Amino acid sequence: MQWFEEWFDTPYYHILYKNHDYQEAEDFLNLLTDYVNLEKNSKIIDLACGKGRHSVYLNKLGYDVLGLDLSEQSIRFDKQFETETLKFQVHDMRNKIESEHVDAVFNLFTSFGYFETEEEDRSVFQSVSDVLKDEGYFVLDFLNSDYVKNGIVPNSSIERENITFNIQKHIENDFIIKEIDFEDQGKKFHFFERVKLTSPEKILKFAEDFGFELIQRWGDYQLNEFVEKSSQRCINLFKCQKSEDGSVKTSSIPLPISI
């Protein structure tokens, strides 16, 4: 079992990150959907949807939403929100998405970069390209690798629900490693997160190989301009370009890998 399969499926992951700013997320989605100008009832996939907060809000904005996540626990939680226009399924983003073609795929709040190999990273772009309509949009919201490298805080503690999470961060072989130690009900726990510090240039190369055109790149959730050294985020808006036969418009597309 890989780290994200274990950690994301525990209640402690959700306790640690329970204080995410919902208003910031909703404001960001308002700005993003206004910029992209998707018509109401457009079909959107929320890829790596977690506990569904973005999926639910996108649905409230009038979109037909499919939320996908690897965590069975999260999807069981999300099922309570399902309607005719909001569905949730367990899915590994490296694998082909079984869905009709959609207008947009959103991958938000650093839900990329977890995998060991470049082939696995590329398989994400393949699965997204396969499920998008011609001129459909792919939003990849990732950390800014330069900002992380320059601003790493090695040690910190966060208290949530009477649990003190002790966090250590370091960079190893172009991965940002977060070690998470805590104690609950007399038992000690250790988990870690490992995210590849993929550069904006590498992300663009992946995208172009699978027929995506970079439309815009922002540096924060207010959609301000991306500045390589100082922006906290690297939010990429891509458009999928396909030929009449449905294939992507690129000279060489690597075959998808099996996971």
N, C-alpha and C positions, 0 to 999 in steps of 0.2 A: 504493500500500500504506500502510495506517495504522500508526502507531508500534507498537501492540501486536501486530499481525500479524508485523512484522519482529522485534521485540525478544524476544517470547515464544518464537519459533521458533529462537533461537540457543542454543548450549550455554552461552554466557556468562551468560544470564539465570539458568539453573539453578545455575551455579557461584556467582554472587553471593548467591543466596538458599538455598544448600544447608544453612545452619545453622538453618533454622526448627526450632522446638522441637516435635518430634513428640509428646513426652509431654504437653505443654500441649494440643496439638490433640486427642489421644485423650481426655484428661480432659474437655475441652470437649464433645466428641461424646457422651461418657458422660452428662454432666449434661443436655445438650440432649435426647437421645433419652429419658432418664428423665422429663424434664419434660413432653415432648410425649406420652409414653406410647404410642408406636407399637407395634403388635403385631409380633412376629417375622414375617418373610416379607412385611412391608409393602414396597411398591415406592417407592423413593426415586430421584430424579434429582439427581446432584451436578453442578450447572451451573457450568461453568468449572472443571473438575476438575484441570487441570494434569497433573502426573505421578502423579495417582491416589492419593495417600496417604490422603485422606479417604474416597474410594470404597472402597478396599481395607479400611479399618478398619470402615466401616459394614457391609460385607459380612461381616466376621468377627463382627460383633454379631448377625448373623442376618437382615439385610435383603437384599432383591432390589434391586440397584443398577445404574443406568445412568449412566456418567460421560460428560459431554459437554464438549468443549473445541475452541476455534478452531485450536489449534496441531496441525498434522499430526505434527510431531516428537514432541510429548508423547503423542498418542494411539498412535503406533507403539510407544513405550516401554510404554504402559499395557497394550497387547494381551497382553503376557506373563502378566498376572494374570487374564485372563478365565477364567470358569467358567460353569456353567449359570445362575448367579444374579448374575454380575458381567460387564457388557459395557461397551465403550467405543466412542464414535463421534466423528468430527469434526463440530462443529456451531457455528454462530454464534448466540449467545444472542438476537440481535435477530430471528431467524427462527422460524417455527412449528416446534415440536418434533414430529417424527414418532414418536409412541409411544402406546401405550394410556394411559388415564388413570392417574395415580399418586397415592399417598397423601401425598407430600411432595416439595418441591423445596428443596434447600439451595444457596445461593449464598454461599460462605464466603471469609473472609480478603481482603476488598476486591477483589472481582472484578466490581465495578459502577463506573460513573462514568467509563468510558474514552471515551465517545462525545461527538461534537461537539454534537449537537442534542438538544433535549428530546423530539422525536419518536422518536429512537432509544432514549432512556431509557424512554419509555413503551412502546415495542415489546417491551422485556424483560418488563415486567409483563403485557402482552398474551399473550406466548408462554407464560409461566408459568400464567396464569389458564386458558388454553385446555387445558393438559395435566393440570391438577389435578382430582381428584374433588371433589364437593361436600364441604365441610368439610375439605378437604385443607390441609396446612400449607406455608407459604412462609417460609423463614428467609433474611433478607437481612442479612448481616454486613458492616457498612460502617464506615469510619473516622468519628469524631466531628469534624465540620467545625470547631466552635469550638475544640476541643482542638488540632487541627492548626494553626489560625491563630495561636493563642497560644504554641505551643511549637515552632515551626519552627527547625531547626538549619541555618543557611545552608551550612556547609561541613563535610565529613567525609571520611574515607578508610577503606576496608575492604579487608583483604588476604585473598584466597582463592586457594589453589593457586598461590602465587607470582605472583599478579596483584594489583596495587594498583588498586582501583576508587576514583577520585576523584569525589565526589558533591557537587553543588551543588543547593540547593533554593530556590525562590522561589514566590511566589503572583502569578498574573497572570490577570486577568479571571475570578476565582473558580475557577481551576484551580491545584492544587498541581503545580508542574513540578519534576521531578527530572532533572538533567543528569548523565549517567554517562560519564566518560572514563577510558580505560585503555589500556595497551599490552601486546601479547602477541606473542611471536616477532618482535619488531622492527616490528610494524605497530600503528598507532594506531587506536583505535576510539572512536566516539561514539554513544551511544544516549540516549534520554530516555523518561521516563514522564510522563503527563499525566492527572491524575485530577480530575474535577469535584468541588468541595467542596459537594456536595448536602446541604442542611440536613435535619435530622430532619422538619421540617414539610413540606418538599417531597417527601421520600420517602413520608410518610403520605398526602399528596395524590395522588401517583401510585397508591399502593396502593388508596385508596378509590375512585378512578375506575374501577378494574378489579375491583371487587367484593370487596376484601380488608378484613377487620376486624383491627385491631391488637389482639393478645392480650396481648403483653408486650414490653417493651423493656429490654435489659440494657446495662450499661456496660463489661463486660469478660468474659473467657472463664471466669470463675468464677461467672458469672450474678449478679453484684451489680447493684444498682439503677443505672439510667442517671441520671447527673447532667450536665446540659447543658454546664456550663463545665469540668468536670474529668474526665469519663470519657474514656478513650482510644478506646473503641469505641462504635458505635451498632448493636447487634444486635437486629434486629426480628423478632418472631414474628407472622406474619399467618395468618389462617384464611380460606380461600376460601368465599364464600357464593354458592350457585347456586340458581336456581329449578328447578322440576320438569322444565322442558324443557332444562335444562343451561346456560342462559344465566346470566350473573352478575347478582346482585341490585343493580343500580344504575340510576339514571334515564337516564344518558347515557354511552355507551361510544364513544370515538373509534375510527374504523376503523384497523386495523393498517396500517403502512406497509410498502412493499416495499424490501428492502435488496439 
